[in-house]
Amino acid sequence: MTAIADYNTKTGQWMLVIHRVTATSAEVWVGTLFPTLKMPLRAQVELLLPDGSVRVHSIVKEDWQRPFRKVNQRFYVLCRFDNLEPATRYRVVFSRRIEAVPCVIEEAWQALRSGCFDTLPTSIPAQGCKPFTVGLGSCFYNHRDGGQAAAAYRALYERGPDEARPDITVLAGDQVYLDIGFDSLSLLNTEIRQRIADDYALHWQALGSIFGCGGTWMLPDDHEYWNDYPFYDGLIPALLALKLARVRSTWTASASDGVKNIQRSPLVDTFSIGNDLSFCFADLRSHRSKHQFITQEGFAQLVAWARSLRSPGVLVIPQLLIDEEDKCERNLLSFSRQYRELLQALAHTGNDIVVLSGDVHFGRIASVTLGNNGGRLIEVVSSPMSNLTGLNGIATAEAKSSPDFFPDPRVIRIPEWVPAKVRYDKSFQVKSKPGFLMSAYPKARTREHFMTVSFSRLASGEIELSVNAWRIRERCKPDNLPVSDFEQPYRVVLRKI
């Protein structure tokens, strides 16, 4: 067995990402996104069980895959472990065999990365026990982060209070910014592919300690591709090369490889925790067309999930539902038919719906009556984890309390559905920080943060939702934990039909 060493705090070029975790299985992605590392002839991922035994997933050279087409460096393997126990903590270690050791030493292994995860429980934990907690973040630009996001997240994961330690992680869009800078779109296919691969390598290196802290679900938004993807009718000078079909085709293919092979984003994915709570993840960006934000197949799955709910639902999407029309860039309201039908489906059962989202560079919680069957929509938005800098530092925002009514009657009308007043509480809007001219951040911006979204089961059987926000770039003693942005957590009991 490999000697366990903790390598996650180092900014190494080897990577381990724990992806989807269920009650009985887990997927572990290992490899490198950097072009200079040698592909190991033999490697392994060890799963350390609570009883001290070890299961080994062996890797030989033929198992490695390339994450990007037509790029002959960088490689990965996806390992799957089944027959696990629910609500149990496991540890994983990624190692390679040291090939240069003399043959007299039978086995010599070097530990490269490690991580741990908890399998999903079969029911939401009772009040008084550690709740089931989701870490939520979006919009990460690595330029001025310096490892702060990953360090803050890991500190909370390892040493935080029970109600704030994440069990799983949700990254709700813009995990990479592939289209930033006037040099972002070369006209040469090879340079386009290498630029995208390099951006992933640097962003994944900075986020590495998050990826080893429990199962991670990722959804892309436009900057995984380009601003307002898949449309290219904007006038941003850095993106004008997209009007060339050859450039656009190469960029789309490489960016799609990153979403599929590295982020492993699902079209639609669901899981339930017993009869207490049901989750749905939907990629509402990658498959957009002129009149829809997701394919008809994906939309049918999404609507079917919403209409069949027998418990409160948690919908994870990369853009807001409680939003206003944007005449500069398309948002979900721009696709009026699917937006309207999705709201009708979410309101169908009368169960409360919690939406987890990002994208907008501010953090807030908003709630509103959802249709005519008694349910509510509670939208939790967390953005950004790391703000854009320099010229792009003007692309910032502060929390806003709009629209006044939902769905916004200026844009969307639903028959026999009276728009309801949206409730905003400034106590649950992430605070902002002033900007300084000629600095990396010339405009006021929402403080870099992530949120924790927790669920507990009350004695009545109802589920209580609790949300807190954590400032990434501020720490408190004695445990060096991130500072809470809210004076007290947001709490509400979810309605179940």
Beta strands, then each sheet from edge to edge (+ up, - down):
strand 1: 14-21
strand 2: 26-32
strand 3: 42-48
strand 4: 54-60
strand 5: 75-81
strand 6: 89-97
strand 7: 109-118
strand 8: 132-137
strand 9: 168-171
strand 10: 215-218
strand 11: 268-273
strand 12: 277-282
strand 13: 313-316
strand 14: 353-357
strand 15: 364-370
strand 16: 375-381
strand 17: 405-406
strand 18: 420-421
strand 19: 423-429
strand 20: 432-433
strand 21: 445-446
strand 22: 449-457
strand 23: 463-476
strand 24: 481-484
strand 25: 490-494
sheet 1: 1+ 2- 5+
sheet 2: 4+ 3- 6+ 7-
sheet 3: 10+ 9+ 8+ 22- 23+ 24-
sheet 4: 10+ 9+ 8+ 22- 23+ 25-
sheet 5: 11+ 12- 13- 14- 16- 15+ 19-
sheet 6: 17+ 18-
sheet 7: 20+ 21-
end
